[in-house]
Amino acid sequence: MQTEHKESICPDKETEMADIIGFDKGVTLDELNDHVGYVKQLVASKSPADLKKRLLKIFNQFGFSDFSFIGFSHHHKPHFFLTSLPKELLTSYQDQHLYKFDLALDYLKADNPTHFHHSDIQQTIEGACFLTQTFDKNQQILDLYKKFEFNDAYLMPYKNNRDEIANKQIDRQKKSGKNSDDQDCGYRDGMLFSLMAKGATQKEFMTLTEPRSAVLHLLGDTAIRVYQNNFNSHNPAPRIDTKPIEFLTTMATSDLSLSQAADKLCISLDTANKYMATAKKMLGTGSQANATYRALQQGLIDF
């Protein structure tokens, strides 16, 4: 695997700095040389666990204790692809469905997202005229991190074309007649790489991130590229239950209501409702119309 930054790094011989597009301050040539060494270390990873260990060793040198990167996969549901965060924190985040309200994930979908901190979200909440459900849930997210002494976090969004690549792979498999159920659904809207420093105050945390934003950006980008290129198969998409999809297909292709589709397939209305409930759960939505749309969008329904 080769990790290149030719389009984003522009060395300046006069100032001995390498400019990074999107950052006011670039990296020194020494920092760039250090980064080349980090790339070699990360590319040599033998497994996700090994990559995690190597990343922690590197980020510990910069004063960070933990990291995570999260993206949209498995039918639009956020997924932590690699992280050192406590299991209890991750479980609470998932079980309370906080990802449905997470402003950080919404920001990831923006056209040109930039780096930001948890403390920026805190300021937004505190400056709001009234507390909405979204703000309340995001306060819960911030409090959850603080419970584990993560008083701030540095969030780096990355846009990519992994979804397009995944779709092309699925198209090729369909043409060849191979089953694509075990393929990853892609990294929709990109990835969010986050860094934390356990026990550090917000002021102390800022001193870790602000001077090194470009360096940290390169490391995050490298980590994601290594994971995607080397260990993508470690997070396969869940196997699709075919009967609910067949039921959705009947409704969509014949323009039928739920009861009409049940009659056509000679199944009970109770079974039809169960199929629809399963389909909505698989596709991550509570809407019947949206379930059909997402199934069409993901190529599960073929007219």
KEBALO-351328 format. One line per field, with one value per atom (N, C-alpha, C): x, y, z; residue number from 1. Coordinates in pm, whole numbers, always signed. Layout:
BEGIN
x X  ...
y Y  ...
z Z  ...
num NUM  ...
//
This chain:
BEGIN
x +83  +0  +87  +46  +120  +29  +71  -7  +59  -10  +48  -32  +35  -32  +15  +42  +99  +9  -126  -217  -235  -201  -230  -105  +13  +136  +220  +252  +328  +452  +567  +688  +728  +771  +818  +964  +1055  +1199  +1246  +1183  +1228  +1201  +1083  +1048  +1072  +1114  +1134  +1010  +895  +766  +693  +609  +523  +380  +321  +186  +85  -13  -120  -248  -310  -431  -537  -595  -700  -649  -514  -456  -371  -387  -310  -161  -134  +4  +33  +141  +178  +261  +345  +434  +578  +668  +810  +859  +974  +1030  +1067  +1106  +1134  +1006  +896  +769  +725  +750  +714  +796  +924  +1010  +963  +924  +870  +745  +663  +538  +566  +666  +704  +737  +805  +836  +710  +613  +487  +411  +414  +346  +403  +534  +598  +556  +548  +506  +364  +273  +132  +106  +174  +156  +201  +294  +345  +250  +137  +41  -9  -17  -58  -207  -272  -412  -468  -602  -659  -606  -589  -537  -394  -316  -178  -178  -268  -279  -318  -412  -455  -338  -258  -143  -41  -16  +81  +31  -99  -157  -147  -179  -172  -29  +66  +206  +245  +199  +231  +160  +29  -47  -9  +37  +88  +205  +285  +400  +355  +234  +180  +96  +84  +9  -134  -177  -314  -319  -431  -445  -531  -624  -719  -756  -812  -856  -977  -1044  -1148  -1172  -1214  -1273  -1400  -1497  -1633  -1681  -1763  -1817  -1954  -2020  -2152  -2138  -2186  -2186  -2302  -2311  -2418  -2554  -2591  -2722  -2738  -2641  -2646  -2630  -2606  -2589  -2442  -2412  -2273  -2206  -2079  -2005  -1864  -1819  -1681  -1593  -1514  -1431  -1307  -1250  -1133  -1129  -1110  -1109  -1042  -991  -935  -1024  -1140  -1230  -1284  -1318  -1372  -1500  -1511  -1627  -1756  -1753  -1873  -1923  -1830  -1867  -1933  -1874  -1928  -2066  -2081  -2209  -2319  -2287  -2386  -2425  -2328  -2352  -2447  -2425  -2507  -2644  -2646  -2772  -2870  -2818  -2905  -2938  -2887  -2912  -2870  -2762  -2716  -2664  -2622  -2571  -2678  -2805  -2912  -2915  -2855  -2859  -2721  -2617  -2479  -2448  -2427  -2397  -2266  -2173  -2045  -2066  -2156  -2184  -2262  -2351  -2422  -2324  -2227  -2126  -2042  -2023  -1944  -2006  -2138  -2208  -2198  -2141  -2128  -2035  -2047  -1967  -1818  -1781  -1639  -1618  -1633  -1618  -1474  -1455  -1322  -1310  -1190  -1167  -1237  -1279  -1345  -1327  -1373  -1359  -1495  -1499  -1620  -1656  -1556  -1582  -1653  -1635  -1709  -1858  -1888  -2028  -2086  -2006  -2051  -2087  -2005  -2032  -2159  -2183  -2305  -2428  -2420  -2533  -2558  -2451  -2464  -2513  -2486  -2527  -2665  -2729  -2862  -2968  -3068  -3176  -3262  -3278  -3353  -3296  -3318  -3258  -3350  -3311  -3387  -3351  -3425  -3394  -3255  -3219  -3087  -2977  -2992  -2893  -2886  -3003  -3007  -2932  -2953  -2885  -2735  -2695  -2552  -2487  -2561  -2508  -2486  -2576  -2558  -2432  -2406  -2285  -2160  -2158  -2043  -2025  -2136  -2129  -2080  -2118  -2074  -1922  -1867  -1721  -1653  -1712  -1652  -1656  -1755  -1763  -1636  -1575  -1451  -1327  -1344  -1235  -1185  -1268  -1236  -1307  -1239  -1300  -1311  -1244  -1255  -1212  -1243  -1202  -1175  -1080  -1046  -1099  -1191  -1259  -1217  -1171  -1119  -1201  -1286  -1367  -1288  -1311  -1245  -1349  -1351  -1438  -1359  -1429  -1359  -1452  -1399  -1478  -1497  -1489  -1501  -1638  -1743  -1877  -1884  -1823  -1822  -1746  -1634  -1554  -1634  -1700  -1779  -1892  -1958  -2067  -2019  -1900  -1845  -1813  -1763  -1734  -1861  -1969  -2096  -2151  -2138  -2185  -2111  -1979  -1899  -1942  -1971  -2012  -2149  -2239  -2371  -2359  -2272  -2254  -2193  -2107  -2041  -2126  -2238  -2327  -2286  -2188  -2141  -2227  -2237  -2314  -2235  -2298  -2229  -2276  -2346  -2401  -2295  -2175  -2071  -1979  -2014  -1928  -1967  -1871  -1896  -1979  -2067  -2158  -2092  -1964  -1897  -1891  -1819  -1805  -1880  -2010  -2096  -2062  -2046  -2020  -1881  -1797  -1662  -1643  -1536  -1499  -1472  -1494  -1464  -1358  -1240  -1129  -1120  -1120  -1122  -1005  -954  -845  -888  -845  -877  -752  -752  -643  -706  -709  -777  -717  -804  -760  -717  -695  -651  -768  -743  -845  -863  -968  -990  -873  -822  -710  -586  -558  -443  -459  -583  -610  -585  -623  -603  -455  -370  -226  -171  -243  -201  -243  -357  -414  -383  -393  -383  -249  -135  -8  +19  -55  -21  -137  -230  -351  -319  -222  -187  -120  -32  +36  -66  -158  -261  -353  -380  -464  -398  -269  -198  -199  -181  -182  -319  -424  -559  -590  -551  -574  -500  -376  -297  -359  -404  -464  -587  -671  -793  -760  -664  -626  -569  -485  -427  -538  -630  -738  -825  -864  -951  -884  -758  -688  -650  -619  -566  -666  -762  -847  -996  -1035  -1175  -1262  -1208  -1286  -1316  -1254  -1279  -1413  -1477  -1608  -1706  -1738  -1832  -1972  -2048  -2187  -2267  -2368  -2448  -2521  -2543  -2613  -2758  -2802  -2936  -3039  -3147  -3259  -3340  -3344  -3399  -3550  -3626  -3772  -3828  -3779  -3828  -3795  -3677  -3640  -3728  -3757  -3848  -3986  -4029  -4158  -4156  -4048  -4033  -4030  -3962  -3952  -4089  -4171  -4306  -4388  -4378  -4452  -4406  -4273  -4218  -4241  -4213  -4220  -4364  -4458  -4599  -4684  -4620  -4690  -4809  -4782  -4888  -4877  -4989  -4990  -4941  -4921  -4873  -4972  -5100  -5200  -5213  -5201  -5209  -5090  -4971  -4852  -4864  -4925  -4945  -5037  -5143  -5235  -5164  -5084  -5016  -4918  -4852  -4754  -4817  -4950  -5022  -4967  -4944  -4899  -4998  -4998  -5090  -5047  -5141  -5109  -5011  -5022  -4930  -4787  -4771  -4638  -4585  -4672  -4633  -4582  -4652  -4609  -4474  -4451  -4321  -4210  -4238  -4138  -4105  -4208  -4186  -4106  -4139  -4065  -3919  -3893  -3755  -3681  -3749  -3687  -3650  -3741  -3713  -3596  -3589  -3478  -3345  -3345  -3222  -3172  -3267  -3231  -3220  -3238  -3215  -3314  -3443  -3544  -3674  -3758  -3887  -4000  -3964  -4063  -4070  -4192  -4211  -4163  -4198  -4157  -4005  -3944  -3799  -3726  -3787  -3727  -3719  -3827  -3828  -3724  -3717  -3620  -3477  -3447  -3310  -3275  -3373  -3348  -3317  -3389  -3363  -3225  -3193  -3067  -2948  -2964  -2854  -2853  -2941  -2941  -3003  -3079  -3140  -3269  -3329  -3447  -3406  -3430  -3390  -3514  -3551  -3669  -3640
y -119  +0  +124  +225  +350  +462  +536  +648  +776  +850  +970  +1092  +1205  +1332  +1436  +1393  +1482  +1600  +1579  +1685  +1787  +1749  +1837  +1895  +1844  +1891  +1966  +2089  +2173  +2228  +2164  +2211  +2351  +2433  +2568  +2574  +2578  +2572  +2694  +2811  +2933  +2930  +2880  +2880  +2745  +2646  +2509  +2457  +2490  +2441  +2371  +2275  +2209  +2253  +2325  +2374  +2259  +2257  +2159  +2233  +2198  +2266  +2257  +2376  +2381  +2422  +2442  +2478  +2604  +2697  +2821  +2793  +2697  +2662  +2523  +2509  +2379  +2299  +2212  +2131  +2160  +2149  +2167  +2044  +2060  +1946  +1833  +1869  +1765  +1689  +1764  +1699  +1611  +1656  +1577  +1449  +1460  +1340  +1244  +1301  +1216  +1144  +1216  +1156  +1039  +1052  +941  +817  +840  +728  +667  +753  +704  +621  +668  +595  +454  +443  +312  +221  +280  +201  +151  +238  +202  +103  +121  +31  -111  -123  -254  -329  -268  -332  -464  -566  -700  -726  -645  -666  -535  -523  -403  -380  -488  -474  -419  -465  -417  -270  -232  -93  -5  -52  +22  +45  -59  -50  +52  +48  +139  +284  +303  +437  +495  +414  +462  +503  +425  +457  +591  +615  +742  +858  +843  +954  +981  +879  +900  +998  +992  +1083  +1229  +1249  +1385  +1426  +1337  +1370  +1322  +1243  +1192  +1051  +1022  +891  +795  +849  +763  +822  +736  +779  +694  +738  +656  +705  +615  +666  +591  +674  +628  +671  +590  +623  +562  +597  +543  +420  +310  +185  +103  -20  -109  -41  +1  +62  +192  +280  +417  +428  +319  +329  +355  +453  +481  +360  +344  +228  +270  +231  +256  +149  +188  +92  +55  +152  +125  +230  +186  +281  +221  +310  +268  +316  +374  +425  +312  +342  +239  +176  +46  -27  +25  +63  +114  +243  +328  +452  +421  +331  +295  +230  +143  +75  +175  +270  +372  +457  +492  +573  +502  +371  +293  +262  +214  +171  +286  +406  +523  +591  +531  +583  +730  +766  +904  +943  +843  +869  +934  +915  +974  +1126  +1180  +1323  +1389  +1309  +1357  +1464  +1586  +1696  +1674  +1603  +1575  +1492  +1394  +1310  +1387  +1476  +1561  +1651  +1703  +1791  +1717  +1588  +1507  +1504  +1525  +1520  +1651  +1755  +1884  +1874  +1969  +1966  +1980  +2074  +2097  +2109  +1998  +2004  +2030  +2106  +2133  +2073  +2077  +2022  +2106  +2042  +2112  +2032  +2090  +2029  +2003  +1913  +1896  +2027  +2103  +2231  +2329  +2316  +2400  +2367  +2237  +2195  +2245  +2240  +2288  +2436  +2515  +2658  +2683  +2600  +2614  +2588  +2484  +2450  +2562  +2611  +2715  +2847  +2869  +2994  +2988  +2871  +2857  +2931  +2984  +3057  +2964  +2841  +2742  +2604  +2511  +2377  +2283  +2249  +2155  +2012  +1916  +1776  +1740  +1794  +1766  +1819  +1942  +1999  +1920  +1878  +1801  +1668  +1601  +1474  +1494  +1604  +1630  +1667  +1729  +1754  +1622  +1526  +1392  +1325  +1346  +1289  +1349  +1480  +1547  +1504  +1492  +1447  +1303  +1221  +1081  +1074  +1154  +1157  +1210  +1313  +1370  +1271  +1183  +1080  +995  +980  +901  +992  +1117  +1216  +1263  +1254  +1313  +1448  +1552  +1684  +1758  +1707  +1764  +1657  +1678  +1585  +1666  +1620  +1686  +1599  +1655  +1577  +1620  +1524  +1551  +1476  +1546  +1479  +1459  +1345  +1314  +1270  +1336  +1295  +1199  +1102  +1008  +949  +863  +801  +653  +610  +467  +412  +496  +449  +419  +508  +487  +360  +337  +216  +93  +97  -18  -48  +57  +37  -27  +13  -47  -194  -226  -366  -450  -394  -465  -485  -380  -390  -500  -507  -610  -749  -762  -892  -933  -835  -866  -917  -851  -891  -1030  -1063  -1195  -1302  -1259  -1355  -1394  -1324  -1357  -1288  -1352  -1296  -1184  -1069  -954  -926  -1022  -998  -969  -1028  -1013  -896  -811  -698  -579  -497  -378  -280  -206  -115  +16  +35  +159  +250  +359  +455  +581  +579  +686  +815  +921  +1056  +1073  +970  +984  +926  +969  +918  +1034  +1008  +1107  +1049  +1107  +1062  +1155  +1097  +1177  +1141  +1243  +1225  +1279  +1211  +1252  +1243  +1319  +1314  +1304  +1185  +1160  +1245  +1314  +1394  +1535  +1565  +1699  +1798  +1918  +2022  +2071  +2147  +2199  +2288  +2367  +2455  +2373  +2272  +2185  +2111  +2072  +1998  +2085  +2211  +2303  +2319  +2314  +2327  +2204  +2093  +1972  +1975  +2037  +2030  +2150  +2269  +2389  +2402  +2376  +2392  +2280  +2168  +2051  +2007  +2095  +2055  +1988  +2044  +1986  +1849  +1837  +1709  +1602  +1639  +1543  +1504  +1600  +1572  +1466  +1479  +1381  +1243  +1239  +1110  +1044  +1124  +1070  +1016  +1092  +1049  +919  +909  +788  +668  +688  +579  +524  +613  +571  +498  +550  +486  +346  +332  +201  +103  +147  +59  +18  +114  +86  -7  +16  -62  -201  -214  -341  -426  -359  -434  -411  -371  -345  -468  -587  -711  -747  -679  -709  -653  -570  -516  -541  -670  -700  -653  -625  -586  -707  -686  -797  -864  -994  -1067  -1019  -997  -947  -1059  -1033  -1125  -1106  -1207  -1188  -1172  -1237  -1231  -1090  -1013  -874  -791  -816  -742  -785  -912  -960  -897  -880  -818  -671  -598  -459  -450  -545  -546  -562  -651  -672  -544  -476  -351  -244  -234  -126  -150  -271  -298  -305  -342  -353  -238  -144  -28  -71  -159  -216  -164  -164  -134  -258  -244  -357  -474  -446  -554  -617  -535  -588  -678  -638  -720  -851  -846  -968  -1065  -1011  -1095  -1155  -1076  -1125  -1237  -1226  -1327  -1441  -1431  -1534  -1552  -1441  -1445  -1365  -1391  -1320  -1175  -1092  -952  -940  -1031  -1031  -1058  -1156  -1187  -1068  -1005  -888  -776  -753  -649  -683  -811  -853  -831  -864  -841  -693  -609  -466  -414  -462  -419  -459  -582  -629  -546  -515  -436  -297  -235  -101  -103  -207  -219  -239  -325  -351  -225  -143  -26  +100  +85  +196  +309  +278  +382  +334  +427  +391  +414  +457  +490  +382  +341  +242  +295  +420  +481  +494  +535  +553  +419  +313  +180  +138  +164  +133  +216  +345  +433  +388  +354  +312  +179  +90  -38  -15  +78  +114  +177  +269  +342  +248  +141  +49  -68  -63  -167  -298  -298  -420  -452  -348  -365  -335  -426  -410  -420  -308  -309  -382
z +0  +0  +0  -76  -78  -33  +65  +114  +67  -19  -78  -40  -33  -5  -108  -229  -330  -361  -352  -387  -275  -152  -40  +26  -9  +53  -49  -20  -113  -45  -59  +8  -36  +56  +30  +72  -28  +2  +79  +55  +120  +271  +310  +452  +518  +437  +486  +557  +500  +550  +437  +473  +375  +403  +308  +325  +309  +397  +390  +356  +245  +201  +309  +341  +443  +579  +592  +721  +705  +800  +797  +819  +907  +938  +886  +809  +754  +850  +796  +879  +838  +934  +903  +827  +764  +691  +788  +910  +1010  +1046  +1062  +1092  +976  +855  +738  +732  +764  +768  +877  +993  +1100  +1052  +977  +929  +836  +753  +664  +748  +861  +950  +1010  +1047  +1101  +998  +874  +766  +755  +759  +748  +864  +984  +1101  +1086  +1040  +1030  +917  +806  +692  +728  +821  +862  +955  +990  +1081  +1024  +1109  +1066  +1087  +1171  +1204  +1259  +1271  +1333  +1474  +1550  +1686  +1685  +1588  +1574  +1532  +1441  +1398  +1517  +1596  +1715  +1810  +1832  +1921  +1868  +1738  +1678  +1682  +1657  +1663  +1803  +1902  +2041  +2077  +2032  +2061  +2000  +1878  +1811  +1878  +1902  +1960  +2106  +2176  +2313  +2312  +2207  +2195  +2185  +2133  +2118  +2240  +2339  +2460  +2463  +2365  +2360  +2418  +2483  +2547  +2466  +2385  +2315  +2179  +2094  +1962  +1921  +1817  +1756  +1615  +1526  +1403  +1372  +1337  +1318  +1179  +1118  +986  +969  +859  +830  +743  +793  +718  +768  +721  +766  +760  +640  +617  +693  +678  +729  +880  +950  +1094  +1126  +1213  +1249  +1312  +1282  +1333  +1371  +1491  +1533  +1469  +1370  +1300  +1380  +1450  +1534  +1643  +1768  +1878  +2001  +2086  +2216  +2329  +2297  +2400  +2487  +2613  +2702  +2645  +2664  +2612  +2672  +2799  +2866  +2799  +2758  +2690  +2556  +2479  +2349  +2361  +2462  +2483  +2518  +2605  +2644  +2523  +2442  +2323  +2227  +2208  +2116  +2177  +2301  +2363  +2381  +2406  +2422  +2289  +2180  +2044  +2030  +2098  +2093  +1955  +1876  +1742  +1652  +1685  +1604  +1616  +1722  +1747  +1744  +1725  +1738  +1632  +1677  +1586  +1510  +1574  +1509  +1383  +1389  +1274  +1167  +1209  +1112  +1038  +1113  +1054  +952  +974  +882  +743  +736  +608  +530  +591  +525  +404  +313  +190  +220  +305  +335  +486  +558  +703  +744  +851  +904  +1044  +1098  +1231  +1338  +1446  +1555  +1683  +1796  +1927  +1989  +2085  +2165  +2234  +2273  +2341  +2249  +2116  +2022  +2026  +2035  +2047  +2178  +2286  +2416  +2408  +2341  +2327  +2248  +2145  +2066  +2151  +2234  +2321  +2422  +2483  +2586  +2526  +2398  +2334  +2272  +2279  +2219  +2301  +2234  +2303  +2387  +2339  +2417  +2386  +2478  +2468  +2390  +2268  +2187  +2226  +2172  +2200  +2149  +2032  +1975  +2066  +2115  +2205  +2335  +2386  +2510  +2494  +2382  +2356  +2339  +2275  +2259  +2391  +2480  +2614  +2685  +2662  +2719  +2664  +2536  +2475  +2539  +2554  +2615  +2760  +2832  +2973  +2982  +2883  +2882  +2867  +2779  +2762  +2887  +2948  +3069  +3186  +3185  +3288  +3289  +3172  +3160  +3153  +3200  +3210  +3075  +2972  +2843  +2837  +2885  +2898  +2765  +2665  +2530  +2432  +2306  +2201  +2075  +1997  +1870  +1758  +1678  +1576  +1436  +1357  +1224  +1119  +1044  +941  +812  +749  +622  +521  +407  +297  +209  +149  +63  -40  -125  -232  -209  -83  -56  -94  -81  -118  -266  -346  -490  -526  -459  -484  -447  -330  -285  -382  -433  -528  -657  -702  -823  -801  -679  -648  -650  -592  -589  -731  -814  -953  -1027  -1005  -1074  -1027  -897  -844  -897  -912  -966  -1110  -1188  -1327  -1338  -1239  -1242  -1175  -1114  -1049  -910  -851  -716  -613  -496  -386  -320  -301  -241  -99  -37  +97  +200  +183  +286  +261  +163  +135  +220  +255  +333  +251  +317  +249  +210  +241  +209  +330  +317  +426  +387  +408  +361  +432  +350  +399  +458  +456  +505  +645  +709  +841  +936  +1064  +1166  +1259  +1256  +1341  +1461  +1581  +1704  +1794  +1864  +1960  +2095  +2202  +2339  +2427  +2534  +2632  +2771  +2824  +2951  +3063  +3135  +3250  +3216  +3088  +3050  +3057  +3104  +3103  +2958  +2934  +2799  +2755  +2846  +2813  +2780  +2860  +2834  +2703  +2674  +2551  +2429  +2437  +2325  +2291  +2394  +2368  +2296  +2302  +2231  +2085  +2057  +1922  +1834  +1888  +1803  +1729  +1794  +1721  +1620  +1632  +1551  +1461  +1430  +1357  +1224  +1149  +1019  +1035  +1133  +1160  +1198  +1285  +1330  +1215  +1127  +1009  +921  +898  +815  +880  +1012  +1082  +1076  +1097  +1089  +951  +850  +711  +682  +729  +707  +777  +902  +978  +908  +858  +789  +660  +585  +458  +482  +583  +614  +652  +736  +779  +660  +578  +464  +363  +337  +236  +284  +413  +464  +542  +609  +702  +681  +563  +533  +560  +532  +545  +690  +786  +927  +974  +892  +926  +813  +786  +679  +713  +609  +630  +678  +759  +807  +692  +704  +599  +590  +465  +442  +455  +529  +537  +409  +324  +189  +184  +273  +265  +283  +383  +394  +270  +211  +90  -27  -36  -141  -126  -1  +24  -19  +16  -27  -179  -243  -388  -452  -397  -449  -438  -324  -305  -404  -420  -503  -652  -696  -841  -892  -804  -846  -794  -723  -667  -584  -487  -403  -260  -192  -48  +26  +157  +236  +230  +245  +244  +105  +1  -135  -166  -118  -139  -64  +56  +134  +58  -1  -80  -200  -268  -387  -354  -237  -196  -115  -96  -20  +122  +187  +327  +410  +541  +629  +648  +689  +714  +831  +928  +1042  +995  +905  +850  +770  +694  +614  +704  +815  +909  +972  +1000  +1054  +954  +825  +720  +710  +715  +704  +823  +943  +1063  +1054  +1004  +988  +884  +773  +667  +717  +791  +844  +941  +1022  +1118  +1045  +942  +866  +797  +750  +672  +756  +887  +978  +968  +954  +944  +1007  +1048  +1103  +1004  +883  +782  +675  +639  +534  +399  +369  +242  +235  +348  +350  +340  +394  +383  +236  +162  +19  -55  -20  -86  -60  +66  +99  +33  +25  -42  -190  -251  -391  -404  -312  -314  -301  -222  -198  -297  -394  -497  -454  -343  -295  -371  -431  -516  -660  -748  -887  -976  -1037  -1125  -1256
num 1  1  1  2  2  2  3  3  3  4  4  4  5  5  5  6  6  6  7  7  7  8  8  8  9  9  9  10  10  10  11  11  11  12  12  12  13  13  13  14  14  14  15  15  15  16  16  16  17  17  17  18  18  18  19  19  19  20  20  20  21  21  21  22  22  22  23  23  23  24  24  24  25  25  25  26  26  26  27  27  27  28  28  28  29  29  29  30  30  30  31  31  31  32  32  32  33  33  33  34  34  34  35  35  35  36  36  36  37  37  37  38  38  38  39  39  39  40  40  40  41  41  41  42  42  42  43  43  43  44  44  44  45  45  45  46  46  46  47  47  47  48  48  48  49  49  49  50  50  50  51  51  51  52  52  52  53  53  53  54  54  54  55  55  55  56  56  56  57  57  57  58  58  58  59  59  59  60  60  60  61  61  61  62  62  62  63  63  63  64  64  64  65  65  65  66  66  66  67  67  67  68  68  68  69  69  69  70  70  70  71  71  71  72  72  72  73  73  73  74  74  74  75  75  75  76  76  76  77  77  77  78  78  78  79  79  79  80  80  80  81  81  81  82  82  82  83  83  83  84  84  84  85  85  85  86  86  86  87  87  87  88  88  88  89  89  89  90  90  90  91  91  91  92  92  92  93  93  93  94  94  94  95  95  95  96  96  96  97  97  97  98  98  98  99  99  99  100  100  100  101  101  101  102  102  102  103  103  103  104  104  104  105  105  105  106  106  106  107  107  107  108  108  108  109  109  109  110  110  110  111  111  111  112  112  112  113  113  113  114  114  114  115  115  115  116  116  116  117  117  117  118  118  118  119  119  119  120  120  120  121  121  121  122  122  122  123  123  123  124  124  124  125  125  125  126  126  126  127  127  127  128  128  128  129  129  129  130  130  130  131  131  131  132  132  132  133  133  133  134  134  134  135  135  135  136  136  136  137  137  137  138  138  138  139  139  139  140  140  140  141  141  141  142  142  142  143  143  143  144  144  144  145  145  145  146  146  146  147  147  147  148  148  148  149  149  149  150  150  150  151  151  151  152  152  152  153  153  153  154  154  154  155  155  155  156  156  156  157  157  157  158  158  158  159  159  159  160  160  160  161  161  161  162  162  162  163  163  163  164  164  164  165  165  165  166  166  166  167  167  167  168  168  168  169  169  169  170  170  170  171  171  171  172  172  172  173  173  173  174  174  174  175  175  175  176  176  176  177  177  177  178  178  178  179  179  179  180  180  180  181  181  181  182  182  182  183  183  183  184  184  184  185  185  185  186  186  186  187  187  187  188  188  188  189  189  189  190  190  190  191  191  191  192  192  192  193  193  193  194  194  194  195  195  195  196  196  196  197  197  197  198  198  198  199  199  199  200  200  200  201  201  201  202  202  202  203  203  203  204  204  204  205  205  205  206  206  206  207  207  207  208  208  208  209  209  209  210  210  210  211  211  211  212  212  212  213  213  213  214  214  214  215  215  215  216  216  216  217  217  217  218  218  218  219  219  219  220  220  220  221  221  221  222  222  222  223  223  223  224  224  224  225  225  225  226  226  226  227  227  227  228  228  228  229  229  229  230  230  230  231  231  231  232  232  232  233  233  233  234  234  234  235  235  235  236  236  236  237  237  237  238  238  238  239  239  239  240  240  240  241  241  241  242  242  242  243  243  243  244  244  244  245  245  245  246  246  246  247  247  247  248  248  248  249  249  249  250  250  250  251  251  251  252  252  252  253  253  253  254  254  254  255  255  255  256  256  256  257  257  257  258  258  258  259  259  259  260  260  260  261  261  261  262  262  262  263  263  263  264  264  264  265  265  265  266  266  266  267  267  267  268  268  268  269  269  269  270  270  270  271  271  271  272  272  272  273  273  273  274  274  274  275  275  275  276  276  276  277  277  277  278  278  278  279  279  279  280  280  280  281  281  281  282  282  282  283  283  283  284  284  284  285  285  285  286  286  286  287  287  287  288  288  288  289  289  289  290  290  290  291  291  291  292  292  292  293  293  293  294  294  294  295  295  295  296  296  296  297  297  297  298  298  298  299  299  299  300  300  300  301  301  301  302  302  302  303  303  303
//
